[in-house]
Amino acid sequence: MTSEGRPYARFRRALAGPSIAVIRSAAAELEQVDLEDGLAICLAFLELEPQTFPRAATRWAARLALERRLTLAESQLALAALAALDGPAARAGAEALIELGARHRLSGAEGIVTAWLERKGLTD
């Protein structure tokens, strides 16, 4: 362990920073990235490296579908919600992700997506 703290603490700090390279490096130190943290990484890609977002979002949605046993309709909703984040329906996409998170035991999803909405100025 370095003086900067444990790997997960470094990862959480990296998510708050302005660098995808730092986020990637910190995530690589983790044994596993859970779904909530994966969602946070996707949103960081959308903000900081948008050309990488579609691939990251697709991978996250596939993990969500497999790990939480989503129905076909829910899987489609997850992908559509993620795709909507990069356009005029961003708030609707975010709300759909929050609902899917609540329905499938992603307790941190609401906070992650709400914080993203606030950063984007899309809250009430």
N, C-alpha and C positions, 0 to 999 in steps of 0.2 A: 504494500500500500504506500502511495506517495503522500507527500504533505498536502496534496490537493483533496484528499479524502477517498472514500470508497468509489468503485466504478459506477455504481448507480447514482450516487450523489453528483459525480462529475457529469454523468449523462444528463441528469435533470438540469444542472447549470448550463450545459451546452444547448439544451432546447430553448433556453431563454436568450441565447446569444444570437448574433447575426451571421454565423458561419456554418454552412452545410458541412464543410470539411471537419470542423470540430465536432459536429453532431455525429457524423459518420464514424469518426475516430472513437468517440466515447461509446457509441452503440456497439462497436466491434469488441469492446472490452467486456461486454455483458455476455453471460452464458446464453441468455434468451431474451428477446424483446417481446413483451406481452402485447396483447392487442391494443390496449389503451395507449401504450407508448408508441406502438406502430402508427396509430392514428395521428398522434402528435408529430411524428416524423413526417408523415404524409403532408400534414398542414404546413410544416416547415418547408418542405420541398415546394409546395404551392407558392409560398411567399418568397423564398430565396432562390429557388432553382426550378422555375415553372416547367421547363422542358423535360424535367425528370419526373414531374408529378404524375402523368398518366400511367407510367410503368409502376411507380410506387403505389399508387391508388389501386390499380388492378391487383397487384400482389396482396395488398392489405385486404381487399374485398374477398379475394379467394381464401385467404386465411380465416377471415370471419365466417364465410360460408361453411368451410370445413370444420373449424373448431367449435362453432356454435350450432352446427347442423341447420343452417337456414334453409327455408323452402326455396324453390325456384323463384317465386315472386319476390321474396325478401332479398335474395341474391341480386336480382335485377334492380330492386329499389336501392340497394347499397351502391351498386355501380352508378346508377342514375344520380343518386344524391352526391356522390363524389364528383361526377362530371359537372354537376350544376354549380359546384363551389367556385368554378372559374368563370362565372358569368353573371348575368343579371338575376338569376334565380338562386344566388348563393345562400341567401337566408333560408329559402325553402329546402335546399339541399342539406344545410346544417341542421335544420329542425328534423328532417327525416333521419339523419345520422343519430341525433339525440334519441329519437324514438326507438330506433333499432338497438341502440346501446342499452336503453332501459329494458327493452323486451328480452334482450339476450345477455344479461348479467355483465355488462361493461360499465361498472359503476363509475369509472372516471371519465367516460365519454362525454357526458354532459358538461363537465367542467372544462375539458379540453376544447370542445367545440365552442362553448360560450366564450372562453378566453379568446379564441380565434375571431369570433364575431366581433368582440369588443375591439380587438386590434384593427380590424377592418372597418370599424365604425358602422356596423350593421345591427346594432342593438337599438331597442326602443329608447 
